[in-house]
Amino acid sequence: MSETFTWNPRYSAQVKNTPNVRKAQFGGGYSQRVSIGINPLTRVWSVSFKLDSADIDAIDAFLTARKGVESFVWQPPNGASGLWLCPDWSRTADDGYNVVTAPFEEIFGD
């Protein structure tokens, strides 16, 4: 069972939706498109967390423990919980706070 990522983005969050589409191009400028797979939409959230160092240490430890290969349960803003993966992240200091910025990639059937 996957662990749950319990922190909410407090700094910023943005989602990029990428449909998985196959396109066939025909003569005369005609083309046809079809969705591929049972989950044809890939979502990647770009999230940032600006918190005190104790919370950022906990986020960093959570992501480090998964090493970019283990999924976790996360509920995106205004969305339903699902399985996500964080392939990389960065940590910076900002005006007395620490900031973690990361992409969370939605995965299926892990």
C-alpha positions as CSV (number, residue, x, y, z in Angstrom):
1,M,0.0,0.0,0.0
2,S,1.3,3.4,-0.9
3,E,2.0,6.1,1.7
4,T,-0.1,9.3,1.7
5,F,1.4,12.7,1.0
6,T,-0.5,14.9,3.4
7,W,0.8,18.4,2.8
8,N,-1.1,20.8,0.6
9,P,0.5,23.3,-1.7
10,R,0.5,26.6,0.0
11,Y,2.6,28.6,-2.4
12,S,1.4,27.7,-5.9
13,A,0.1,24.8,-7.9
14,Q,-0.4,24.4,-11.7
15,V,-1.6,21.4,-13.7
16,K,-0.5,20.4,-17.2
17,N,-2.8,18.0,-19.0
18,T,-1.4,16.0,-21.8
19,P,-3.8,13.8,-23.9
20,N,-2.3,10.6,-25.3
21,V,-3.5,10.9,-28.9
22,R,-2.6,9.1,-32.1
23,K,-3.0,11.0,-35.3
24,A,-3.3,9.7,-38.8
25,Q,-2.7,12.2,-41.6
26,F,-4.4,11.6,-45.0
27,G,-4.3,13.4,-48.3
28,G,-6.0,16.6,-48.9
29,G,-5.3,17.9,-45.4
30,Y,-7.7,15.4,-43.8
31,S,-6.6,13.9,-40.5
32,Q,-8.1,11.6,-37.8
33,R,-7.3,11.4,-34.1
34,V,-8.0,8.8,-31.5
35,S,-7.3,8.6,-27.8
36,I,-4.8,5.8,-26.8
37,G,-5.1,3.6,-23.7
38,I,-7.5,3.2,-20.9
39,N,-6.1,6.3,-19.2
40,P,-5.6,8.7,-22.1
41,L,-4.9,11.8,-20.1
42,T,-1.7,12.4,-18.2
43,R,-1.7,15.1,-15.6
44,V,1.4,16.6,-14.1
45,W,1.0,19.1,-11.2
46,S,3.8,21.6,-10.6
47,V,3.6,22.3,-6.8
48,S,5.4,24.5,-4.4
49,F,5.4,24.4,-0.6
50,K,6.6,27.4,1.4
51,L,6.7,26.3,5.0
52,D,8.8,26.4,8.1
53,S,12.0,24.2,8.0
54,A,10.4,21.4,10.1
55,D,7.6,20.8,7.6
56,I,10.0,21.2,4.6
57,D,12.3,18.6,6.2
58,A,9.4,16.2,6.5
59,I,8.4,16.8,2.8
60,D,12.0,16.3,1.7
61,A,12.3,13.1,3.8
62,F,9.0,11.8,2.3
63,L,10.2,12.4,-1.3
64,T,13.7,11.1,-0.6
65,A,12.3,7.9,0.9
66,R,10.5,7.2,-2.4
67,K,13.6,8.0,-4.5
68,G,11.5,8.9,-7.5
69,V,10.3,5.3,-8.1
70,E,7.7,4.6,-5.5
71,S,4.2,6.0,-5.9
72,F,2.3,7.8,-3.2
73,V,-1.3,8.8,-2.6
74,W,-2.0,12.5,-3.0
75,Q,-5.1,14.6,-3.5
76,P,-4.5,17.5,-5.9
77,P,-6.3,20.8,-5.4
78,N,-10.0,20.4,-6.1
79,G,-9.5,16.8,-7.2
80,A,-9.8,13.2,-6.2
81,S,-7.0,11.2,-4.5
82,G,-4.9,9.1,-6.8
83,L,-1.4,7.6,-7.2
84,W,1.4,10.0,-8.0
85,L,5.1,9.9,-8.5
86,C,7.7,12.7,-7.9
87,P,10.7,12.2,-10.2
88,D,12.7,15.2,-8.9
89,W,12.3,18.2,-6.6
90,S,14.3,21.2,-5.5
91,R,14.6,23.0,-2.1
92,T,15.5,26.6,-1.7
93,A,15.5,29.2,1.2
94,D,13.2,32.2,0.8
95,D,12.9,35.0,3.4
96,G,13.1,32.8,6.5
97,Y,11.2,30.0,5.0
98,N,12.1,26.9,3.0
99,V,10.5,26.1,-0.3
100,V,10.1,22.7,-2.0
101,T,9.1,22.8,-5.7
102,A,8.3,19.6,-7.5
103,P,6.4,18.0,-10.4
104,F,3.8,15.3,-9.3
105,E,3.1,13.0,-12.1
106,E,-0.2,11.0,-12.1
107,I,0.3,7.2,-12.6
108,F,-2.1,4.4,-12.9
109,G,-2.1,0.8,-11.7
110,D,1.1,0.9,-9.6
